[in-house]
Amino acid sequence: MKIADFRSDTVTRPTPAMRQAMAFADVGDDVYEDDPTVNELQAAAAAITGKESALFTASGTMSNAIALKVHANPGDQVLMDEDAHSMVYEVGLPATIAQVLTLQFRSNQGVPDAKAILEWVHPESLHTPRTSLLVLENTHNRAGGTVIPYEVCRDVYNMARHNGVAVHIDGARIFNAAVASDCTVAQFASCADTITFCLSKGLGCPVGSVLCGPADWIARARRVRKMLGGGLRQAGILAAAGVYALRNNVDRLKDDHCRALRLAEAFGTSTKIQPVSAKPATNMVYFKTTLPAGTVCTRLAEQYNVLCNPTALHTFRMVTHLDIDDECVEMAVSGLKAICQ
Ligand SMILES: Cc1ncc(COP(=O)(O)O)c(C=O)c1O
């Protein structure tokens, strides 16, 4: 029986072609930097982001943890959106692993205001902690997969640099941002010192992220990755999926965006269920319902084989990805119409 799984773009399973690439990957011991496929992935990621160097990591969370630890010392202040993934979903790692103070700013649907953030930057003094890092999330997950436009990223970066603050982009879905705008991944990445992107989301890989930045910074990141238990050995089996995805799974992200738009547009005039954004920017649709979101999601799963997650009492999220086809969208639309009529 077909199940339409809209819970996240992390639920994709590798295609036969991706598995083939993984099965026949050349491998070596990556802690010795001997794995040719990891090296190939890292070189490709550095080229795509326009950075000097790159590091394969186990996950987006690990990349963000490494970025915080390398950019900031314990006790430093790190600026991030109050709804950033690192604030909400990374089990408090800024406080525990990186031991930094987070200064949370409000954004407009994920889009920050460079001037407003400037107010928060502390110069180092006898009394105040140093503000050493600003984190941008692009696309912004909890804001609905919104894209922070290039011009905004550039203004924020200029402001940060002017004040001696480094910028890290949590670009878990930066390829979605690039495909949805007329801006390349390298242009977005040029607005930050470091950037990470996930292979295991829209790009359809089973595991992994890549952290990109200056060569000396990545050398320090490599030591922190080892400290966190992320020094993998014959990791080329995993990296091969990434190499495959960068070649084959980027352009198709536009199909995910079209399907997200179709989902949102199907409920344009309903009073009982409404997309939070009438035109979702990328592959996420947040819906508001008059019924409790938990009830809607349970009934969708039990009666229509459609999976999605509540995000608040009356809000739930649907994410399109490689394993969501047109039939899945039809299943979701007809199920939701029947439940929310
Ligand atoms: C914006 C963002 N950053 C980071 C992560 C963490 O990625 P991972 O699940 O690979 O740890 C996610 C995961 O959904 C995310 O949405």
The ligand as an ORCA input file, in Angstrom:
! r2SCAN-3c Opt
* xyz 0 1
  C      17.900     24.123      8.919
  C      18.440     22.839      9.452
  N      19.680     22.821      9.952
  C      20.228     21.696     10.433
  C      19.527     20.514     10.446
  C      20.150     19.307     11.055
  O      20.442     18.319     10.130
  P      20.640     16.791     10.596
  O      19.272     16.218     10.753
  O      21.413     16.204      9.462
  O      21.401     16.804     11.868
  C      18.214     20.485      9.943
  C      17.447     19.226      9.943
  O      16.295     19.177      9.620
  C      17.649     21.690      9.444
  O      16.398     21.733      8.979
*
